[in-house]
């Protein structure tokens, strides 16, 4: 049975007649098609390696920089 045009693939809470949730299957396919990211924590900083789309790598680096900046400025760090 094809899911195209049946309306069962629009919502996470809607099951198809054969008991499948297509949004979960779509998410699994997206993970399978994604690139690889490796992060290593050192005492002086971090090292990151990204394989796959360059735009994805730039987005991950931008997010890591933002997280590091907010962590550095946190008043709860001792």
FISE-163526 format. One record per atom (N, C-alpha, C, O): atom name; residue number from 1; residue in one letter; y, x, z. Coordinates in Angstrom, 2 decimals, always signed. Layout:
N
- CA  NUM  a  Y  X  Z
...
//
This chain:
78
- N  1  x  -1.18  +0.84  +0.00
- CA  1  x  +0.00  +0.00  +0.00
- C  1  x  +1.24  +0.88  +0.00
- O  1  x  +1.34  +1.80  +0.82
- N  2  x  +2.14  +0.62  -0.88
- CA  2  x  +3.36  +1.40  -0.99
- C  2  x  +4.40  +0.88  -0.01
- O  2  x  +4.53  -0.33  +0.19
- N  3  x  +5.15  +1.81  +0.60
- CA  3  x  +6.18  +1.41  +1.55
- C  3  x  +7.52  +1.19  +0.87
- O  3  x  +8.45  +0.66  +1.49
- N  4  x  +7.66  +1.57  -0.38
- CA  4  x  +8.94  +1.48  -1.08
- C  4  x  +9.26  +0.02  -1.35
- O  4  x  +8.48  -0.70  -1.98
- N  5  x  +10.42  -0.40  -0.87
- CA  5  x  +10.87  -1.75  -1.13
- C  5  x  +10.24  -2.82  -0.25
- O  5  x  +10.54  -4.00  -0.44
- N  6  x  +9.40  -2.47  +0.68
- CA  6  x  +8.76  -3.48  +1.53
- C  6  x  +9.56  -3.78  +2.78
- O  6  x  +9.32  -4.80  +3.43
- N  7  x  +10.51  -2.92  +3.14
- CA  7  x  +11.31  -3.15  +4.33
- C  7  x  +10.71  -2.62  +5.60
- O  7  x  +11.33  -2.72  +6.66
- N  8  x  +9.52  -2.05  +5.54
- CA  8  x  +8.88  -1.53  +6.74
- C  8  x  +9.33  -0.12  +7.08
- O  8  x  +9.02  +0.39  +8.16
- N  9  x  +10.05  +0.53  +6.17
- CA  9  x  +10.45  +1.92  +6.41
- C  9  x  +11.89  +2.02  +6.88
- O  9  x  +12.44  +3.13  +6.87
- N  10  x  +12.52  +0.95  +7.29
- CA  10  x  +13.92  +0.97  +7.67
- C  10  x  +14.16  +1.19  +9.16
- O  10  x  +15.21  +1.71  +9.53
- N  11  x  +13.25  +0.82  +10.00
- CA  11  x  +13.47  +0.86  +11.43
- C  11  x  +12.37  +1.64  +12.14
- O  11  x  +11.22  +1.66  +11.71
- N  12  x  +12.76  +2.28  +13.23
- CA  12  x  +11.79  +3.04  +14.03
- C  12  x  +10.88  +2.09  +14.81
- O  12  x  +9.76  +2.46  +15.16
- N  13  x  +11.34  +0.90  +15.08
- CA  13  x  +10.57  -0.04  +15.89
- C  13  x  +9.76  -1.04  +15.08
- O  13  x  +9.16  -1.95  +15.64
- N  14  x  +9.74  -0.88  +13.76
- CA  14  x  +9.00  -1.81  +12.90
- C  14  x  +7.75  -1.14  +12.37
- O  14  x  +7.81  -0.07  +11.76
- N  15  x  +6.62  -1.77  +12.59
- CA  15  x  +5.34  -1.26  +12.10
- C  15  x  +5.02  -1.90  +10.76
- O  15  x  +5.36  -3.06  +10.52
- N  16  x  +4.38  -1.15  +9.88
- CA  16  x  +3.89  -1.71  +8.62
- C  16  x  +2.63  -2.52  +8.91
- O  16  x  +2.08  -2.43  +10.01
- N  17  x  +2.16  -3.32  +7.96
- CA  17  x  +0.95  -4.11  +8.20
- C  17  x  -0.28  -3.27  +8.56
- O  17  x  -1.19  -3.75  +9.24
- N  18  x  -0.31  -2.00  +8.10
- CA  18  x  -1.46  -1.16  +8.44
- C  18  x  -1.21  -0.32  +9.69
- O  18  x  -1.98  +0.60  +9.98
- N  19  x  -0.14  -0.63  +10.46
- CA  19  x  +0.09  +0.00  +11.75
- C  19  x  +0.85  +1.31  +11.73
- O  19  x  +0.83  +2.04  +12.72
- N  20  x  +1.50  +1.63  +10.64
- CA  20  x  +2.22  +2.91  +10.53
- C  20  x  +3.71  +2.71  +10.81
- O  20  x  +4.27  +1.65  +10.53
- N  21  x  +4.35  +3.74  +11.37
- CA  21  x  +5.80  +3.78  +11.55
- C  21  x  +6.30  +4.86  +10.61
- O  21  x  +6.13  +6.06  +10.87
- N  22  x  +6.93  +4.44  +9.52
- CA  22  x  +7.30  +5.39  +8.48
- C  22  x  +8.38  +6.37  +8.92
- O  22  x  +8.39  +7.51  +8.45
- N  23  x  +9.27  +5.99  +9.82
- CA  23  x  +10.32  +6.90  +10.27
- C  23  x  +9.72  +8.12  +10.96
- O  23  x  +10.26  +9.22  +10.84
- N  24  x  +8.63  +7.95  +11.67
- CA  24  x  +7.95  +9.08  +12.32
- C  24  x  +7.35  +10.00  +11.27
- O  24  x  +7.41  +11.22  +11.39
- N  25  x  +6.75  +9.42  +10.23
- CA  25  x  +6.19  +10.22  +9.15
- C  25  x  +7.28  +10.98  +8.40
- O  25  x  +7.08  +12.13  +8.01
- N  26  x  +8.44  +10.34  +8.19
- CA  26  x  +9.55  +11.02  +7.52
- C  26  x  +10.05  +12.19  +8.35
- O  26  x  +10.37  +13.25  +7.81
- N  27  x  +10.11  +12.02  +9.67
- CA  27  x  +10.55  +13.11  +10.54
- C  27  x  +9.57  +14.27  +10.50
- O  27  x  +9.99  +15.43  +10.48
- N  28  x  +8.29  +13.99  +10.47
- CA  28  x  +7.28  +15.05  +10.39
- C  28  x  +7.39  +15.81  +9.07
- O  28  x  +7.23  +17.03  +9.05
- N  29  x  +7.66  +15.10  +7.98
- CA  29  x  +7.83  +15.76  +6.69
- C  29  x  +9.07  +16.65  +6.68
- O  29  x  +9.05  +17.73  +6.09
- N  30  x  +10.14  +16.21  +7.34
- CA  30  x  +11.36  +17.03  +7.41
- C  30  x  +11.09  +18.32  +8.17
- O  30  x  +11.60  +19.38  +7.79
- N  31  x  +10.32  +18.25  +9.24
- CA  31  x  +9.96  +19.45  +10.00
- C  31  x  +9.12  +20.38  +9.15
- O  31  x  +9.31  +21.60  +9.18
- N  32  x  +8.17  +19.83  +8.40
- CA  32  x  +7.32  +20.66  +7.54
- C  32  x  +8.11  +21.37  +6.45
- O  32  x  +7.74  +22.47  +6.05
- N  33  x  +9.19  +20.76  +5.98
- CA  33  x  +9.99  +21.34  +4.90
- C  33  x  +11.11  +22.24  +5.39
- O  33  x  +11.81  +22.84  +4.57
- N  34  x  +11.28  +22.36  +6.68
- CA  34  x  +12.39  +23.16  +7.21
- C  34  x  +12.04  +24.64  +7.24
- O  34  x  +10.88  +25.03  +7.09
- N  35  x  +13.06  +25.46  +7.42
- CA  35  x  +12.87  +26.90  +7.48
- C  35  x  +12.45  +27.35  +8.87
- O  35  x  +12.22  +26.54  +9.76
- N  36  x  +12.37  +28.66  +9.04
- CA  36  x  +11.95  +29.25  +10.31
- C  36  x  +13.14  +29.91  +10.98
- O  36  x  +13.95  +30.56  +10.32
- N  37  x  +13.25  +29.75  +12.28
- CA  37  x  +14.30  +30.39  +13.08
- C  37  x  +13.64  +31.08  +14.25
- O  37  x  +12.79  +30.49  +14.94
- N  38  x  +14.03  +32.32  +14.48
- CA  38  x  +13.51  +33.08  +15.62
- C  38  x  +14.70  +33.57  +16.42
- O  38  x  +15.65  +34.12  +15.86
- N  39  x  +14.65  +33.38  +17.72
- CA  39  x  +15.69  +33.88  +18.61
- C  39  x  +15.07  +34.76  +19.68
- O  39  x  +14.05  +34.41  +20.27
- N  40  x  +15.70  +35.90  +19.93
- CA  40  x  +15.21  +36.84  +20.94
- C  40  x  +16.34  +37.11  +21.92
- O  40  x  +17.45  +37.48  +21.51
- N  41  x  +16.07  +36.93  +23.20
- CA  41  x  +17.05  +37.19  +24.24
- C  41  x  +16.86  +38.61  +24.76
- O  41  x  +15.76  +38.99  +25.16
- N  42  x  +17.93  +39.38  +24.75
- CA  42  x  +17.94  +40.74  +25.29
- C  42  x  +18.87  +40.78  +26.50
- O  42  x  +19.56  +39.80  +26.78
- N  43  x  +18.90  +41.90  +27.21
- CA  43  x  +19.80  +41.97  +28.36
- C  43  x  +21.26  +42.10  +27.91
- O  43  x  +22.16  +41.78  +28.68
- N  44  x  +21.50  +42.58  +26.68
- CA  44  x  +22.87  +42.74  +26.18
- C  44  x  +23.32  +41.61  +25.27
- O  44  x  +24.49  +41.59  +24.87
- N  45  x  +22.46  +40.68  +24.92
- CA  45  x  +22.83  +39.59  +24.01
- C  45  x  +21.60  +38.94  +23.42
- O  45  x  +20.54  +38.91  +24.04
- N  46  x  +21.75  +38.42  +22.20
- CA  46  x  +20.64  +37.78  +21.51
- C  46  x  +20.54  +38.30  +20.08
- O  46  x  +21.50  +38.86  +19.54
- N  47  x  +19.38  +38.10  +19.49
- CA  47  x  +19.15  +38.41  +18.08
- C  47  x  +18.54  +37.16  +17.46
- O  47  x  +17.61  +36.58  +18.00
- N  48  x  +19.09  +36.75  +16.31
- CA  48  x  +18.56  +35.58  +15.62
- C  48  x  +18.21  +35.94  +14.19
- O  48  x  +18.92  +36.71  +13.54
- N  49  x  +17.10  +35.38  +13.71
- CA  49  x  +16.69  +35.55  +12.31
- C  49  x  +16.40  +34.16  +11.75
- O  49  x  +15.74  +33.35  +12.39
- N  50  x  +16.89  +33.90  +10.54
- CA  50  x  +16.74  +32.59  +9.91
- C  50  x  +16.16  +32.78  +8.53
- O  50  x  +16.64  +33.61  +7.76
- N  51  x  +15.12  +32.02  +8.20
- CA  51  x  +14.55  +32.02  +6.86
- C  51  x  +14.64  +30.60  +6.32
- O  51  x  +14.33  +29.64  +7.03
- N  52  x  +15.07  +30.45  +5.10
- CA  52  x  +15.22  +29.12  +4.51
- C  52  x  +16.60  +28.98  +3.91
- O  52  x  +17.11  +29.91  +3.29
- N  53  x  +17.20  +27.83  +4.11
- CA  53  x  +18.52  +27.57  +3.54
- C  53  x  +19.60  +28.30  +4.32
- O  53  x  +19.63  +28.25  +5.55
- N  54  x  +20.49  +28.97  +3.61
- CA  54  x  +21.57  +29.72  +4.26
- C  54  x  +22.52  +28.79  +5.02
- O  54  x  +23.02  +29.15  +6.08
- N  55  x  +22.76  +27.60  +4.49
- CA  55  x  +23.65  +26.66  +5.17
- C  55  x  +23.08  +26.24  +6.52
- O  55  x  +23.83  +26.09  +7.49
- N  56  x  +21.78  +26.06  +6.60
- CA  56  x  +21.16  +25.74  +7.88
- C  56  x  +21.33  +26.89  +8.87
- O  56  x  +21.61  +26.66  +10.04
- N  57  x  +21.17  +28.11  +8.39
- CA  57  x  +21.34  +29.28  +9.24
- C  57  x  +22.75  +29.40  +9.78
- O  57  x  +22.95  +29.70  +10.95
- N  58  x  +23.73  +29.15  +8.91
- CA  58  x  +25.12  +29.20  +9.36
- C  58  x  +25.41  +28.13  +10.41
- O  58  x  +26.14  +28.38  +11.37
- N  59  x  +24.85  +26.96  +10.24
- CA  59  x  +25.04  +25.88  +11.21
- C  59  x  +24.42  +26.24  +12.56
- O  59  x  +25.01  +25.97  +13.60
- N  60  x  +23.26  +26.84  +12.55
- CA  60  x  +22.59  +27.24  +13.79
- C  60  x  +23.39  +28.33  +14.50
- O  60  x  +23.55  +28.30  +15.72
- N  61  x  +23.90  +29.28  +13.74
- CA  61  x  +24.72  +30.35  +14.32
- C  61  x  +26.01  +29.78  +14.91
- O  61  x  +26.41  +30.17  +16.01
- N  62  x  +26.65  +28.85  +14.21
- CA  62  x  +27.87  +28.24  +14.72
- C  62  x  +27.60  +27.49  +16.03
- O  62  x  +28.39  +27.57  +16.96
- N  63  x  +26.49  +26.79  +16.09
- CA  63  x  +26.14  +26.06  +17.32
- C  63  x  +25.84  +27.03  +18.45
- O  63  x  +26.24  +26.79  +19.59
- N  64  x  +25.15  +28.13  +18.16
- CA  64  x  +24.84  +29.13  +19.19
- C  64  x  +26.12  +29.76  +19.72
- O  64  x  +26.25  +29.99  +20.93
- N  65  x  +27.06  +30.05  +18.84
- CA  65  x  +28.35  +30.61  +19.28
- C  65  x  +29.09  +29.63  +20.18
- O  65  x  +29.65  +30.02  +21.20
- N  66  x  +29.09  +28.37  +19.79
- CA  66  x  +29.77  +27.35  +20.59
- C  66  x  +29.13  +27.21  +21.97
- O  66  x  +29.83  +27.13  +22.98
- N  67  x  +27.81  +27.19  +22.01
- CA  67  x  +27.11  +27.09  +23.30
- C  67  x  +27.39  +28.31  +24.17
- O  67  x  +27.60  +28.18  +25.37
- N  68  x  +27.39  +29.50  +23.57
- CA  68  x  +27.63  +30.73  +24.33
- C  68  x  +29.05  +30.74  +24.89
- O  68  x  +29.26  +31.17  +26.03
- N  69  x  +30.01  +30.28  +24.11
- CA  69  x  +31.40  +30.24  +24.57
- C  69  x  +31.56  +29.27  +25.73
- O  69  x  +32.22  +29.60  +26.71
- N  70  x  +30.97  +28.09  +25.64
- CA  70  x  +31.10  +27.12  +26.73
- C  70  x  +30.37  +27.61  +27.98
- O  70  x  +30.82  +27.35  +29.10
- N  71  x  +29.25  +28.30  +27.80
- CA  71  x  +28.51  +28.84  +28.93
- C  71  x  +29.32  +29.94  +29.62
- O  71  x  +29.35  +30.02  +30.85
- N  72  x  +29.97  +30.79  +28.82
- CA  72  x  +30.76  +31.89  +29.36
- C  72  x  +31.94  +31.39  +30.17
- O  72  x  +32.33  +32.01  +31.16
- N  73  x  +32.52  +30.27  +29.78
- CA  73  x  +33.70  +29.72  +30.45
- C  73  x  +33.35  +28.75  +31.59
- O  73  x  +34.26  +28.22  +32.23
- N  74  x  +32.09  +28.53  +31.83
- CA  74  x  +31.68  +27.58  +32.86
- C  74  x  +32.04  +28.09  +34.25
- O  74  x  +31.78  +29.25  +34.56
- N  75  x  +32.65  +27.24  +35.09
- CA  75  x  +33.02  +27.68  +36.44
- C  75  x  +31.81  +27.82  +37.37
- O  75  x  +31.94  +28.35  +38.47
- N  76  x  +30.65  +27.35  +36.94
- CA  76  x  +29.47  +27.39  +37.80
- C  76  x  +28.66  +28.67  +37.65
- O  76  x  +27.67  +28.86  +38.35
- N  77  x  +29.07  +29.56  +36.75
- CA  77  x  +28.36  +30.82  +36.54
- C  77  x  +28.77  +31.79  +37.64
- O  77  x  +29.96  +31.96  +37.92
- N  78  x  +27.80  +32.43  +38.27
- CA  78  x  +28.12  +33.41  +39.31
- C  78  x  +27.73  +34.79  +38.87
- O  78  x  +27.91  +35.75  +39.61
//
